[in-house]
Amino acid sequence: MVVIEEMKQRRLGMQNKAVARTIETLLMVVLDSIVLSVIQLVYIPEMMEQRESEHMELVLIKSRGQGWIP
């Protein structure tokens, strides 16, 4: 009887570890998704705005050099 009870406890312990790993993995995926979303919502628009500004300055300089804009 004692052996059977020990086997049941081991099996439950292994199942608990598997569930804990699964939850840990899901939480890590959610955390990664949140970090990527914040980067996309905050930093990417700022970088694109800066890049667009630099491009427009370059276009303005080139167009003045060719006599398109007085």
C-alpha positions in Angstrom: 0.0 0.0 0.0 2.8 2.4 0.9 4.5 1.9 -2.4 1.3 2.6 -4.4 0.8 5.9 -2.4 4.4 6.9 -3.0 3.9 6.3 -6.8 0.7 8.4 -6.8 2.5 11.2 -5.0 5.4 11.1 -7.4 3.0 11.1 -10.4 1.2 14.1 -9.0 4.4 15.9 -8.3 5.6 15.4 -11.9 2.3 16.6 -13.2 2.5 19.7 -11.0 6.0 20.4 -12.4 4.7 20.1 -15.9 1.8 22.4 -15.2 4.2 24.9 -13.6 6.5 24.8 -16.7 3.6 25.3 -19.0 2.3 28.3 -17.1 5.9 29.7 -16.9 6.2 29.4 -20.7 2.9 31.1 -21.3 3.8 34.0 -19.0 7.1 34.5 -20.8 5.3 34.6 -24.1 2.9 37.1 -22.8 5.7 39.2 -21.3 7.6 39.2 -24.7 4.4 40.2 -26.5 3.9 43.1 -24.2 7.5 44.3 -24.6 7.3 44.1 -28.4 3.9 45.9 -28.4 5.4 48.8 -26.3 8.3 49.1 -28.6 6.0 49.2 -31.6 3.7 51.7 -30.1 6.3 54.1 -28.6 9.7 53.8 -30.1 9.0 52.9 -33.7 6.8 56.0 -34.5 9.5 58.3 -32.9 12.2 56.7 -35.1 10.1 57.0 -38.2 9.3 60.6 -37.5 13.0 61.4 -37.1 13.8 59.5 -40.3 11.1 61.3 -42.2 12.4 64.7 -40.9 15.9 63.9 -42.0 14.7 62.8 -45.4 12.7 66.0 -45.9 15.7 68.1 -45.0 17.8 66.2 -47.5 15.2 66.6 -50.2 15.0 70.4 -49.4 18.8 70.7 -49.7 18.9 68.8 -53.0 16.0 70.7 -54.5 17.6 74.1 -53.6 20.9 72.9 -55.1 19.1 72.2 -58.4 17.2 75.4 -58.5 13.7 74.0 -58.0 13.1 76.1 -54.9 14.3 79.6 -54.6 
